[in-house]
Structure formats: structure tokens, C-alpha cells
């Protein structure tokens, strides 16, 4: 069971969200976008300067800042096989 933070995941690598440790305001916005514990999320594109990164979750593309992603713990896909 390998865990890391979302900001360290390479492009096109499927992971599952384990926990979200952001402040309540950011956490609520992330939840409003449909990003919750147990959801699959895939980083699909980085901006030219590396921040933010675009993620695919539930068929929707969202952009998250690296500072927020560093507070989101994820499990690698193989842990759910």
C-alpha cells in the first residue's frame, strides 16, 4: 500500500484519493468539484510553468495548484486491484 501526495504523481498515472488535508475553504471547493476520498483522479496536463496541473476525475477536467495538491494524499492504482 504505497501512499504519496497528488503533486508527486506523474502524468497519466491513475491514483485514488486517500485524504484531503487542506484548510476548510479549499477543502470545500475541492469537494464541490466532486473530488472526494476514494475517487479516481488522473493528472493529464501541466501548465507551461508547471503550476497548476489539470486532472481528470469523473469525466471532468479540473485545475489544481501544486500547493493544494501537496495536501492531498493518494494511493497508487495497483493498491486497488
N, CA, C and O atoms as CSV, one atom per row, in Angstrom:
chain,resi,resn,atom,element,x,y,z
A,1,UNK,N,N,0.850,-1.175,0.000
A,1,UNK,CA,C,0.000,0.000,0.000
A,1,UNK,C,C,0.896,1.239,0.000
A,1,UNK,O,O,1.356,1.690,1.049
A,2,UNK,N,N,1.131,1.772,-1.182
A,2,UNK,CA,C,2.017,2.916,-1.317
A,2,UNK,C,C,1.208,4.198,-1.383
A,2,UNK,O,O,0.306,4.340,-2.209
A,3,UNK,N,N,1.550,5.142,-0.490
A,3,UNK,CA,C,0.859,6.431,-0.450
A,3,UNK,C,C,1.846,7.539,-0.782
A,3,UNK,O,O,3.038,7.433,-0.496
A,4,UNK,N,N,1.337,8.593,-1.385
A,4,UNK,CA,C,2.115,9.791,-1.680
A,4,UNK,C,C,1.136,10.952,-1.789
A,4,UNK,O,O,-0.054,10.787,-1.521
A,5,UNK,N,N,1.618,12.106,-2.173
A,5,UNK,CA,C,0.721,13.246,-2.359
A,5,UNK,C,C,0.471,13.461,-3.848
A,5,UNK,O,O,1.275,13.060,-4.690
A,6,UNK,N,N,-0.634,14.089,-4.154
A,6,UNK,CA,C,-1.080,14.246,-5.535
A,6,UNK,C,C,-0.085,15.032,-6.387
A,6,UNK,O,O,0.030,14.777,-7.585
A,7,UNK,N,N,0.629,15.973,-5.795
A,7,UNK,CA,C,1.577,16.780,-6.569
A,7,UNK,C,C,2.772,15.978,-7.079
A,7,UNK,O,O,3.486,16.443,-7.968
A,8,UNK,N,N,3.002,14.790,-6.540
A,8,UNK,CA,C,4.150,13.966,-6.937
A,8,UNK,C,C,3.803,12.903,-7.978
A,8,UNK,O,O,4.673,12.126,-8.372
A,9,UNK,N,N,2.571,12.854,-8.423
A,9,UNK,CA,C,2.122,11.823,-9.364
A,9,UNK,C,C,2.456,12.241,-10.796
A,9,UNK,O,O,2.147,13.364,-11.193
A,10,UNK,N,N,3.083,11.355,-11.580
A,10,UNK,CA,C,3.384,11.695,-12.976
A,10,UNK,C,C,2.110,11.736,-13.823
A,10,UNK,O,O,1.076,11.183,-13.446
A,11,UNK,N,N,2.207,12.397,-14.963
A,11,UNK,CA,C,1.063,12.498,-15.870
A,11,UNK,C,C,0.560,11.116,-16.274
A,11,UNK,O,O,1.341,10.180,-16.447
A,12,UNK,N,N,-0.749,11.009,-16.419
A,12,UNK,CA,C,-1.452,9.805,-16.888
A,12,UNK,C,C,-1.336,8.605,-15.952
A,12,UNK,O,O,-1.521,7.469,-16.388
A,13,UNK,N,N,-1.039,8.831,-14.697
A,13,UNK,CA,C,-0.974,7.753,-13.704
A,13,UNK,C,C,-2.241,7.818,-12.837
A,13,UNK,O,O,-2.476,8.813,-12.150
A,14,UNK,N,N,-3.051,6.756,-12.873
A,14,UNK,CA,C,-4.292,6.732,-12.093
A,14,UNK,C,C,-3.984,6.516,-10.615
A,14,UNK,O,O,-3.202,5.637,-10.253
A,15,UNK,N,N,-4.605,7.324,-9.776
A,15,UNK,CA,C,-4.481,7.175,-8.329
A,15,UNK,C,C,-5.856,7.362,-7.701
A,15,UNK,O,O,-6.788,7.846,-8.343
A,16,UNK,N,N,-5.964,6.973,-6.448
A,16,UNK,CA,C,-7.207,7.143,-5.694
A,16,UNK,C,C,-6.937,8.027,-4.490
A,16,UNK,O,O,-5.926,7.875,-3.805
A,17,UNK,N,N,-7.849,8.950,-4.240
A,17,UNK,CA,C,-7.678,9.897,-3.146
A,17,UNK,C,C,-7.891,9.192,-1.812
A,17,UNK,O,O,-8.903,8.527,-1.591
A,18,UNK,N,N,-6.922,9.353,-0.941
A,18,UNK,CA,C,-6.955,8.768,0.396
A,18,UNK,C,C,-7.491,9.792,1.407
A,18,UNK,O,O,-8.384,9.479,2.195
A,19,UNK,N,N,-6.944,11.015,1.381
A,19,UNK,CA,C,-7.406,12.054,2.305
A,19,UNK,C,C,-7.086,13.433,1.740
A,19,UNK,O,O,-6.184,13.592,0.919
A,20,UNK,N,N,-7.844,14.420,2.198
A,20,UNK,CA,C,-7.653,15.809,1.784
A,20,UNK,C,C,-7.441,16.623,3.052
A,20,UNK,O,O,-8.337,16.724,3.890
A,21,UNK,N,N,-6.253,17.203,3.190
A,21,UNK,CA,C,-5.877,17.899,4.423
A,21,UNK,C,C,-5.743,19.407,4.234
A,21,UNK,O,O,-4.991,20.050,4.966
A,22,UNK,N,N,-6.451,19.979,3.277
A,22,UNK,CA,C,-6.411,21.426,3.032
A,22,UNK,C,C,-7.246,22.136,4.094
A,22,UNK,O,O,-7.979,21.498,4.849
A,23,UNK,N,N,-7.127,23.458,4.143
A,23,UNK,CA,C,-7.995,24.240,5.007
A,23,UNK,C,C,-9.449,24.075,4.575
A,23,UNK,O,O,-9.716,23.660,3.447
A,24,UNK,N,N,-10.379,24.390,5.452
A,24,UNK,CA,C,-11.800,24.150,5.172
A,24,UNK,C,C,-12.296,24.832,3.903
A,24,UNK,O,O,-13.079,24.236,3.163
A,25,UNK,N,N,-11.866,26.056,3.628
A,25,UNK,CA,C,-12.332,26.760,2.432
A,25,UNK,C,C,-11.922,26.039,1.164
A,25,UNK,O,O,-12.748,25.817,0.278
A,26,UNK,N,N,-10.656,25.673,1.070
A,26,UNK,CA,C,-10.150,24.959,-0.118
A,26,UNK,C,C,-10.752,23.559,-0.159
A,26,UNK,O,O,-11.144,23.080,-1.224
A,27,UNK,N,N,-10.826,22.912,0.983
A,27,UNK,CA,C,-11.374,21.550,1.032
A,27,UNK,C,C,-12.816,21.539,0.528
A,27,UNK,O,O,-13.199,20.647,-0.229
A,28,UNK,N,N,-13.609,22.512,0.936
A,28,UNK,CA,C,-14.998,22.588,0.479
A,28,UNK,C,C,-15.076,22.821,-1.024
A,28,UNK,O,O,-15.931,22.244,-1.694
A,29,UNK,N,N,-14.187,23.666,-1.564
A,29,UNK,CA,C,-14.179,23.896,-3.014
A,29,UNK,C,C,-13.799,22.629,-3.764
A,29,UNK,O,O,-14.375,22.320,-4.807
A,30,UNK,N,N,-12.829,21.897,-3.229
A,30,UNK,CA,C,-12.417,20.633,-3.857
A,30,UNK,C,C,-13.579,19.645,-3.821
A,30,UNK,O,O,-13.847,18.972,-4.816
A,31,UNK,N,N,-14.271,19.549,-2.687
A,31,UNK,CA,C,-15.442,18.674,-2.587
A,31,UNK,C,C,-16.527,19.108,-3.574
A,31,UNK,O,O,-17.160,18.264,-4.208
A,32,UNK,N,N,-16.744,20.423,-3.708
A,32,UNK,CA,C,-17.756,20.933,-4.643
A,32,UNK,C,C,-17.450,20.548,-6.088
A,32,UNK,O,O,-18.360,20.412,-6.905
A,33,UNK,N,N,-16.161,20.373,-6.401
A,33,UNK,CA,C,-15.766,19.949,-7.751
A,33,UNK,C,C,-15.901,18.440,-7.931
A,33,UNK,O,O,-15.624,17.915,-9.009
A,34,UNK,N,N,-16.325,17.743,-6.879
A,34,UNK,CA,C,-16.525,16.301,-6.973
A,34,UNK,C,C,-15.317,15.477,-6.594
A,34,UNK,O,O,-15.307,14.264,-6.800
A,35,UNK,N,N,-14.296,16.114,-6.044
A,35,UNK,CA,C,-13.090,15.400,-5.640
A,35,UNK,C,C,-13.260,15.004,-4.175
A,35,UNK,O,O,-13.216,15.855,-3.287
A,36,UNK,N,N,-13.452,13.712,-3.929
A,36,UNK,CA,C,-13.667,13.215,-2.575
A,36,UNK,C,C,-12.799,11.989,-2.320
A,36,UNK,O,O,-12.233,11.416,-3.251
A,37,UNK,N,N,-12.698,11.592,-1.062
A,37,UNK,CA,C,-11.936,10.407,-0.708
A,37,UNK,C,C,-12.470,9.190,-1.454
A,37,UNK,O,O,-13.681,8.994,-1.557
A,38,UNK,N,N,-11.553,8.372,-1.972
A,38,UNK,CA,C,-11.922,7.166,-2.692
A,38,UNK,C,C,-12.092,7.351,-4.186
A,38,UNK,O,O,-12.192,6.367,-4.918
A,39,UNK,N,N,-12.128,8.595,-4.658
A,39,UNK,CA,C,-12.309,8.873,-6.088
A,39,UNK,C,C,-11.022,8.663,-6.865
A,39,UNK,O,O,-9.926,8.920,-6.366
A,40,UNK,N,N,-11.172,8.190,-8.100
A,40,UNK,CA,C,-10.030,8.067,-9.005
A,40,UNK,C,C,-9.742,9.434,-9.600
A,40,UNK,O,O,-10.661,10.175,-9.949
A,41,UNK,N,N,-8.451,9.767,-9.715
A,41,UNK,CA,C,-8.040,11.031,-10.312
A,41,UNK,C,C,-6.768,10.787,-11.117
A,41,UNK,O,O,-5.907,10.003,-10.717
A,42,UNK,N,N,-6.662,11.470,-12.259
A,42,UNK,CA,C,-5.528,11.271,-13.165
A,42,UNK,C,C,-4.976,12.631,-13.585
A,42,UNK,O,O,-5.714,13.435,-14.154
A,43,UNK,N,N,-3.696,12.911,-13.322
A,43,UNK,CA,C,-3.105,14.144,-13.846
A,43,UNK,C,C,-2.910,14.011,-15.357
A,43,UNK,O,O,-2.274,13.063,-15.818
A,44,UNK,N,N,-3.454,14.956,-16.129
A,44,UNK,CA,C,-3.399,14.802,-17.586
A,44,UNK,C,C,-2.571,15.876,-18.295
A,44,UNK,O,O,-2.149,15.666,-19.432
A,45,UNK,N,N,-2.330,17.021,-17.651
A,45,UNK,CA,C,-1.566,18.069,-18.319
A,45,UNK,C,C,-1.036,19.068,-17.295
A,45,UNK,O,O,-1.730,19.423,-16.342
A,46,UNK,N,N,0.200,19.516,-17.504
A,46,UNK,CA,C,0.771,20.577,-16.673
A,46,UNK,C,C,0.791,21.867,-17.472
A,46,UNK,O,O,0.944,21.845,-18.693
A,47,UNK,N,N,0.638,22.982,-16.788
A,47,UNK,CA,C,0.729,24.270,-17.470
A,47,UNK,C,C,2.187,24.496,-17.892
A,47,UNK,O,O,3.080,23.809,-17.396
A,48,UNK,N,N,2.437,25.441,-18.792
A,48,UNK,CA,C,3.805,25.664,-19.275
A,48,UNK,C,C,4.823,25.919,-18.159
A,48,UNK,O,O,5.988,25.546,-18.298
A,49,UNK,N,N,4.412,26.536,-17.079
A,49,UNK,CA,C,5.331,26.803,-15.975
A,49,UNK,C,C,5.207,25.775,-14.855
A,49,UNK,O,O,5.823,25.935,-13.801
A,50,UNK,N,N,4.417,24.717,-15.070
A,50,UNK,CA,C,4.315,23.613,-14.122
A,50,UNK,C,C,3.231,23.730,-13.070
A,50,UNK,O,O,2.998,22.771,-12.334
A,51,UNK,N,N,2.563,24.860,-12.971
A,51,UNK,CA,C,1.549,25.034,-11.940
A,51,UNK,C,C,0.477,25.976,-12.475
A,51,UNK,O,O,0.828,27.089,-12.867
A,52,UNK,N,N,-0.781,25.619,-12.521
A,52,UNK,CA,C,-1.408,24.414,-11.971
A,52,UNK,C,C,-1.304,23.220,-12.917
A,52,UNK,O,O,-0.761,23.310,-14.018
A,53,UNK,N,N,-1.848,22.099,-12.439
A,53,UNK,CA,C,-1.921,20.869,-13.219
A,53,UNK,C,C,-3.387,20.544,-13.461
A,53,UNK,O,O,-4.228,20.753,-12.586
A,54,UNK,N,N,-3.692,20.031,-14.652
A,54,UNK,CA,C,-5.058,19.611,-14.980
A,54,UNK,C,C,-5.229,18.148,-14.599
A,54,UNK,O,O,-4.362,17.320,-14.876
A,55,UNK,N,N,-6.349,17.838,-13.963
A,55,UNK,CA,C,-6.660,16.481,-13.516
A,55,UNK,C,C,-8.006,16.063,-14.086
A,55,UNK,O,O,-8.905,16.887,-14.253
A,56,UNK,N,N,-8.135,14.778,-14.381
A,56,UNK,CA,C,-9.390,14.208,-14.852
A,56,UNK,C,C,-9.997,13.378,-13.729
A,56,UNK,O,O,-9.356,12.477,-13.187
A,57,UNK,N,N,-11.244,13.694,-13.388
A,57,UNK,CA,C,-11.967,12.943,-12.365
A,57,UNK,C,C,-13.448,12.950,-12.721
A,57,UNK,O,O,-14.028,14.014,-12.936
A,58,UNK,N,N,-14.057,11.784,-12.785
A,58,UNK,CA,C,-15.482,11.649,-13.104
A,58,UNK,C,C,-15.834,12.299,-14.438
A,58,UNK,O,O,-16.921,12.859,-14.584
A,59,UNK,N,N,-14.930,12.231,-15.408
A,59,UNK,CA,C,-15.192,12.787,-16.719
A,59,UNK,C,C,-15.057,14.295,-16.808
A,59,UNK,O,O,-15.376,14.879,-17.844
A,60,UNK,N,N,-14.595,14.935,-15.753
A,60,UNK,CA,C,-14.436,16.380,-15.715
A,60,UNK,C,C,-12.965,16.732,-15.533
A,60,UNK,O,O,-12.260,16.090,-14.755
A,61,UNK,N,N,-12.508,17.746,-16.246
A,61,UNK,CA,C,-11.136,18.223,-16.102
A,61,UNK,C,C,-11.141,19.428,-15.171
A,61,UNK,O,O,-11.898,20.378,-15.373
A,62,UNK,N,N,-10.287,19.382,-14.147
A,62,UNK,CA,C,-10.161,20.499,-13.209
A,62,UNK,C,C,-8.686,20.849,-13.065
A,62,UNK,O,O,-7.821,19.998,-13.273
A,63,UNK,N,N,-8.400,22.081,-12.714
A,63,UNK,CA,C,-7.028,22.520,-12.485
A,63,UNK,C,C,-6.836,22.746,-10.992
A,63,UNK,O,O,-7.646,23.407,-10.341
A,64,UNK,N,N,-5.759,22.191,-10.462
A,64,UNK,CA,C,-5.438,22.351,-9.048
A,64,UNK,C,C,-4.011,22.865,-8.903
A,64,UNK,O,O,-3.114,22.454,-9.639
A,65,UNK,N,N,-3.813,23.768,-7.948
A,65,UNK,CA,C,-2.475,24.290,-7.676
A,65,UNK,C,C,-1.634,23.251,-6.947
A,65,UNK,O,O,-2.151,22.416,-6.205
A,66,UNK,N,N,-0.338,23.322,-7.172
A,66,UNK,CA,C,0.585,22.389,-6.524
A,66,UNK,C,C,0.502,22.502,-5.005
A,66,UNK,O,O,0.598,21.494,-4.304
A,67,UNK,N,N,0.325,23.716,-4.491
A,67,UNK,CA,C,0.242,23.900,-3.040
A,67,UNK,C,C,-0.958,23.166,-2.446
A,67,UNK,O,O,-0.884,22.681,-1.317
A,68,UNK,N,N,-2.061,23.077,-3.191
A,68,UNK,CA,C,-3.228,22.325,-2.723
A,68,UNK,C,C,-3.011,20.826,-2.894
A,68,UNK,O,O,-3.384,20.035,-2.027
A,69,UNK,N,N,-2.407,20.442,-4.014
A,69,UNK,CA,C,-2.173,19.015,-4.288
A,69,UNK,C,C,-1.206,18.391,-3.294
A,69,UNK,O,O,-1.262,17.187,-3.040
A,70,UNK,N,N,-0.323,19.203,-2.733
A,70,UNK,CA,C,0.639,18.667,-1.766
A,70,UNK,C,C,-0.045,18.259,-0.464
A,70,UNK,O,O,0.564,17.597,0.376
A,71,UNK,N,N,-1.307,18.650,-0.292
A,71,UNK,CA,C,-2.060,18.311,0.917
A,71,UNK,C,C,-3.103,17.228,0.666
A,71,UNK,O,O,-3.926,16.934,1.534
A,72,UNK,N,N,-3.063,16.631,-0.537
A,72,UNK,CA,C,-3.995,15.558,-0.895
A,72,UNK,C,C,-3.214,14.254,-0.976
A,72,UNK,O,O,-2.366,14.088,-1.854
A,73,UNK,N,N,-3.495,13.333,-0.066
A,73,UNK,CA,C,-2.814,12.040,-0.037
A,73,UNK,C,C,-3.545,11.075,-0.954
A,73,UNK,O,O,-4.773,10.997,-0.944
A,74,UNK,N,N,-2.768,10.335,-1.754
A,74,UNK,CA,C,-3.346,9.394,-2.712
A,74,UNK,C,C,-2.681,8.029,-2.583
A,74,UNK,O,O,-1.577,7.904,-2.052
A,75,UNK,N,N,-3.382,7.005,-3.084
A,75,UNK,CA,C,-2.839,5.650,-3.195
A,75,UNK,C,C,-2.688,5.326,-4.665
A,75,UNK,O,O,-3.516,5.712,-5.489
A,76,UNK,N,N,-1.620,4.613,-4.985
A,76,UNK,CA,C,-1.408,4.210,-6.368
A,76,UNK,C,C,-2.471,3.219,-6.793
A,76,UNK,O,O,-2.984,2.463,-5.968
A,77,UNK,N,N,-2.804,3.216,-8.067
A,77,UNK,CA,C,-3.875,2.398,-8.632
A,77,UNK,C,C,-3.721,0.923,-8.297
A,77,UNK,O,O,-4.714,0.255,-8.011
A,78,UNK,N,N,-2.498,0.397,-8.326
A,78,UNK,CA,C,-2.311,-1.037,-8.100
A,78,UNK,C,C,-2.765,-1.476,-6.705
A,78,UNK,O,O,-3.013,-2.661,-6.481
A,79,UNK,N,N,-2.875,-0.536,-5.775
A,79,UNK,CA,C,-3.342,-0.870,-4.431
A,79,UNK,C,C,-4.824,-1.213,-4.412
A,79,UNK,O,O,-5.308,-1.798,-3.443
A,80,UNK,N,N,-5.555,-0.859,-5.469
A,80,UNK,CA,C,-6.989,-1.109,-5.528
A,80,UNK,C,C,-7.336,-2.255,-6.459
A,80,UNK,O,O,-8.512,-2.545,-6.678
A,81,UNK,N,N,-6.321,-2.911,-7.010
A,81,UNK,CA,C,-6.567,-4.004,-7.964
A,81,UNK,C,C,-7.106,-5.232,-7.261
A,81,UNK,O,O,-7.370,-6.246,-7.907
